[in-house]
Amino acid sequence: MNLHKDTRALAEVLGEIDQKQVERFAKALEQAYRSETGILAWRSGVRERNRVRANVSGHLAQALFADLNKLVDGHRFRRLLLLLDDYESLEPVLGKFLLDELLPRLRDAAFETTLVVVGRDRVRDSGGSGSGASWKQHYASNLVGDIELKHLAKDESANLIRSRLGPDVDDVVVQRIISDTEGYPYLLDSEIEDFVSGGGTALSLRNFVDRTTRWMTVEQREWMQALCFLDVVNEDSIAAMLPNVAAEVVLNWFERESSIRSPHTKKYAVLPIIRSRVMAYVENRSPKKYERFSEAAMRAASASAVRRFGNADAR
């Protein structure tokens, strides 16, 4: 009988035991070792688990692709339509999974896929953070084009506000809403609804902040609150607001956090409506923190003004 090497070693150590007992033990051990629920199966399961752990995104993408393939299988027109909304919020979580794992499978699939991505930034300008793929680099030939929904002009915004709040609404209110929302229809509608319901309450401010930061970590929420006090967001102003945090890290995050970043300013800034609401929320929660952030923002603005003045003198 060919014994497993470990069993043979055991038999040699226990040589005084009856040989038949050793052989019975060896057969039982061999059977357990090679059974579907034995050691070999356990080792195979461990290897499979480690293989999945090494590329969780890849296995998840393959499972999703298999489900999508079954979904379109058997239909006369084998076409798939996928819609991703609020992509600026989804990208930090799903961006690498989508670009590196799922899209290559869909591109090579036997069925046609149309993917509609809705967000505040152009898709071709996003992605590529870290070691992942980017839309422009890897999928340029697959991008059909942009459909840009522009913000409303000031007169269009004013007409919308007055149509909802009445023609006699105070012009100061109209101009504040226009300034805060920059004419974005979604923000306009939200601000008008908030005004109608007596907005500006402590509870409405908290709900607004919760909605705005729902995808952020606790650390990122703290960064966001500080940046809302700045007129211009850059490494120097960030360092003044958050001296104990690496300014470059915060700016890298802010550049990709399009849910709070104003998309049309020449310099980085937080959307006005988010700035005003978050500042009011911070003041409600902690007047001392509000004062500290305000003073730090003033120092950052003064330092920037001094640098500009010095550059002007140099010229």
Contacts in CASP RR format, 6 or more apart in sequence:
PFRMAT RR
TARGET T0000
AUTHOR 0000-0000-0000
METHOD contacts of the structure
MODEL  1
MNLHKDTRALAEVLGEIDQKQVERFAKALEQAYRSETGILAWRSGVRERN
RVRANVSGHLAQALFADLNKLVDGHRFRRLLLLLDDYESLEPVLGKFLLD
ELLPRLRDAAFETTLVVVGRDRVRDSGGSGSGASWKQHYASNLVGDIELK
HLAKDESANLIRSRLGPDVDDVVVQRIISDTEGYPYLLDSEIEDFVSGGG
TALSLRNFVDRTTRWMTVEQREWMQALCFLDVVNEDSIAAMLPNVAAEVV
LNWFERESSIRSPHTKKYAVLPIIRSRVMAYVENRSPKKYERFSEAAMRA
ASASAVRRFGNADAR
1 23 0 8 1.000
1 26 0 8 1.000
1 27 0 8 1.000
3 11 0 8 1.000
3 26 0 8 1.000
3 30 0 8 1.000
4 26 0 8 1.000
4 29 0 8 1.000
4 30 0 8 1.000
4 33 0 8 1.000
7 25 0 8 1.000
7 26 0 8 1.000
7 29 0 8 1.000
7 30 0 8 1.000
10 22 0 8 1.000
11 22 0 8 1.000
11 26 0 8 1.000
14 22 0 8 1.000
15 22 0 8 1.000
32 38 0 8 1.000
32 39 0 8 1.000
33 39 0 8 1.000
33 40 0 8 1.000
34 40 0 8 1.000
35 41 0 8 1.000
52 59 0 8 1.000
57 96 0 8 1.000
57 97 0 8 1.000
57 100 0 8 1.000
57 101 0 8 1.000
58 97 0 8 1.000
58 101 0 8 1.000
60 97 0 8 1.000
60 101 0 8 1.000
61 97 0 8 1.000
61 101 0 8 1.000
61 102 0 8 1.000
61 105 0 8 1.000
62 101 0 8 1.000
62 105 0 8 1.000
64 102 0 8 1.000
65 102 0 8 1.000
65 105 0 8 1.000
65 106 0 8 1.000
65 109 0 8 1.000
68 80 0 8 1.000
68 106 0 8 1.000
69 109 0 8 1.000
69 110 0 8 1.000
69 111 0 8 1.000
71 80 0 8 1.000
72 78 0 8 1.000
72 79 0 8 1.000
72 80 0 8 1.000
72 111 0 8 1.000
78 110 0 8 1.000
78 111 0 8 1.000
78 112 0 8 1.000
79 111 0 8 1.000
79 112 0 8 1.000
79 113 0 8 1.000
79 114 0 8 1.000
80 106 0 8 1.000
80 111 0 8 1.000
80 112 0 8 1.000
80 113 0 8 1.000
80 114 0 8 1.000
81 113 0 8 1.000
81 114 0 8 1.000
81 116 0 8 1.000
82 113 0 8 1.000
82 114 0 8 1.000
82 115 0 8 1.000
82 116 0 8 1.000
83 115 0 8 1.000
83 116 0 8 1.000
83 118 0 8 1.000
84 90 0 8 1.000
84 98 0 8 1.000
84 115 0 8 1.000
84 116 0 8 1.000
84 117 0 8 1.000
84 118 0 8 1.000
85 118 0 8 1.000
85 119 0 8 1.000
86 118 0 8 1.000
86 119 0 8 1.000
86 259 0 8 1.000
87 117 0 8 1.000
87 118 0 8 1.000
87 119 0 8 1.000
87 123 0 8 1.000
87 126 0 8 1.000
88 119 0 8 1.000
88 120 0 8 1.000
88 121 0 8 1.000
88 257 0 8 1.000
88 258 0 8 1.000
88 259 0 8 1.000
89 214 0 8 1.000
89 215 0 8 1.000
89 259 0 8 1.000
91 126 0 8 1.000
91 127 0 8 1.000
91 256 0 8 1.000
92 215 0 8 1.000
92 256 0 8 1.000
93 215 0 8 1.000
95 127 0 8 1.000
96 132 0 8 1.000
96 133 0 8 1.000
99 127 0 8 1.000
99 128 0 8 1.000
99 132 0 8 1.000
99 133 0 8 1.000
99 134 0 8 1.000
99 135 0 8 1.000
99 138 0 8 1.000
99 139 0 8 1.000
100 132 0 8 1.000
100 133 0 8 1.000
103 115 0 8 1.000
103 139 0 8 1.000
106 113 0 8 1.000
106 115 0 8 1.000
107 113 0 8 1.000
107 139 0 8 1.000
107 142 0 8 1.000
117 123 0 8 1.000
119 258 0 8 1.000
120 258 0 8 1.000
120 259 0 8 1.000
120 263 0 8 1.000
121 258 0 8 1.000
121 263 0 8 1.000
122 146 0 8 1.000
123 135 0 8 1.000
123 143 0 8 1.000
123 146 0 8 1.000
124 135 0 8 1.000
124 136 0 8 1.000
124 140 0 8 1.000
124 143 0 8 1.000
124 146 0 8 1.000
125 135 0 8 1.000
125 136 0 8 1.000
126 134 0 8 1.000
126 135 0 8 1.000
126 256 0 8 1.000
127 133 0 8 1.000
127 134 0 8 1.000
127 135 0 8 1.000
128 134 0 8 1.000
128 137 0 8 1.000
129 256 0 8 1.000
133 139 0 8 1.000
135 143 0 8 1.000
149 185 0 8 1.000
151 182 0 8 1.000
151 183 0 8 1.000
151 184 0 8 1.000
151 185 0 8 1.000
151 264 0 8 1.000
152 160 0 8 1.000
152 183 0 8 1.000
152 184 0 8 1.000
152 185 0 8 1.000
152 188 0 8 1.000
153 183 0 8 1.000
154 178 0 8 1.000
154 183 0 8 1.000
156 183 0 8 1.000
157 177 0 8 1.000
157 178 0 8 1.000
157 181 0 8 1.000
157 183 0 8 1.000
157 188 0 8 1.000
158 174 0 8 1.000
158 178 0 8 1.000
160 188 0 8 1.000
160 192 0 8 1.000
161 169 0 8 1.000
161 173 0 8 1.000
161 174 0 8 1.000
161 177 0 8 1.000
161 178 0 8 1.000
161 188 0 8 1.000
161 192 0 8 1.000
162 169 0 8 1.000
162 174 0 8 1.000
164 192 0 8 1.000
164 196 0 8 1.000
165 173 0 8 1.000
165 192 0 8 1.000
165 195 0 8 1.000
165 196 0 8 1.000
173 195 0 8 1.000
177 188 0 8 1.000
177 191 0 8 1.000
177 192 0 8 1.000
177 195 0 8 1.000
179 272 0 8 1.000
180 187 0 8 1.000
180 191 0 8 1.000
180 272 0 8 1.000
180 273 0 8 1.000
180 276 0 8 1.000
181 187 0 8 1.000
181 188 0 8 1.000
181 190 0 8 1.000
181 191 0 8 1.000
181 272 0 8 1.000
181 273 0 8 1.000
182 262 0 8 1.000
182 264 0 8 1.000
182 271 0 8 1.000
182 272 0 8 1.000
182 273 0 8 1.000
187 271 0 8 1.000
187 273 0 8 1.000
191 273 0 8 1.000
194 200 0 8 1.000
194 204 0 8 1.000
194 208 0 8 1.000
197 204 0 8 1.000
198 204 0 8 1.000
200 280 0 8 1.000
202 284 0 8 1.000
205 277 0 8 1.000
205 280 0 8 1.000
205 281 0 8 1.000
205 284 0 8 1.000
206 281 0 8 1.000
208 277 0 8 1.000
208 281 0 8 1.000
209 277 0 8 1.000
209 278 0 8 1.000
209 281 0 8 1.000
212 224 0 8 1.000
212 259 0 8 1.000
212 260 0 8 1.000
212 274 0 8 1.000
212 277 0 8 1.000
212 278 0 8 1.000
213 220 0 8 1.000
213 221 0 8 1.000
213 224 0 8 1.000
215 259 0 8 1.000
216 224 0 8 1.000
216 257 0 8 1.000
220 253 0 8 1.000
220 257 0 8 1.000
223 242 0 8 1.000
223 245 0 8 1.000
223 250 0 8 1.000
223 253 0 8 1.000
223 254 0 8 1.000
224 257 0 8 1.000
224 260 0 8 1.000
224 270 0 8 1.000
224 278 0 8 1.000
225 278 0 8 1.000
225 282 0 8 1.000
225 293 0 8 1.000
226 238 0 8 1.000
226 241 0 8 1.000
226 242 0 8 1.000
226 293 0 8 1.000
226 296 0 8 1.000
227 233 0 8 1.000
227 238 0 8 1.000
227 241 0 8 1.000
227 250 0 8 1.000
227 254 0 8 1.000
227 260 0 8 1.000
227 270 0 8 1.000
228 270 0 8 1.000
228 274 0 8 1.000
228 275 0 8 1.000
228 278 0 8 1.000
228 279 0 8 1.000
228 282 0 8 1.000
229 241 0 8 1.000
229 275 0 8 1.000
229 279 0 8 1.000
229 293 0 8 1.000
229 294 0 8 1.000
229 296 0 8 1.000
229 297 0 8 1.000
230 237 0 8 1.000
230 238 0 8 1.000
230 241 0 8 1.000
230 269 0 8 1.000
230 270 0 8 1.000
230 297 0 8 1.000
230 300 0 8 1.000
231 269 0 8 1.000
231 297 0 8 1.000
231 301 0 8 1.000
232 267 0 8 1.000
232 268 0 8 1.000
232 269 0 8 1.000
232 304 0 8 1.000
233 251 0 8 1.000
233 254 0 8 1.000
233 267 0 8 1.000
233 268 0 8 1.000
233 269 0 8 1.000
233 270 0 8 1.000
234 251 0 8 1.000
234 267 0 8 1.000
234 268 0 8 1.000
235 247 0 8 1.000
235 248 0 8 1.000
235 251 0 8 1.000
236 247 0 8 1.000
236 300 0 8 1.000
236 303 0 8 1.000
236 304 0 8 1.000
237 297 0 8 1.000
237 300 0 8 1.000
237 301 0 8 1.000
237 304 0 8 1.000
238 245 0 8 1.000
238 247 0 8 1.000
238 250 0 8 1.000
238 251 0 8 1.000
239 247 0 8 1.000
240 296 0 8 1.000
240 297 0 8 1.000
240 299 0 8 1.000
240 300 0 8 1.000
240 303 0 8 1.000
241 293 0 8 1.000
241 296 0 8 1.000
241 297 0 8 1.000
241 300 0 8 1.000
242 250 0 8 1.000
251 268 0 8 1.000
254 260 0 8 1.000
254 261 0 8 1.000
254 268 0 8 1.000
255 261 0 8 1.000
255 268 0 8 1.000
260 270 0 8 1.000
260 271 0 8 1.000
260 274 0 8 1.000
261 268 0 8 1.000
261 269 0 8 1.000
261 270 0 8 1.000
261 271 0 8 1.000
262 268 0 8 1.000
262 269 0 8 1.000
262 270 0 8 1.000
262 271 0 8 1.000
262 272 0 8 1.000
270 278 0 8 1.000
279 290 0 8 1.000
282 289 0 8 1.000
282 290 0 8 1.000
282 293 0 8 1.000
283 290 0 8 1.000
END
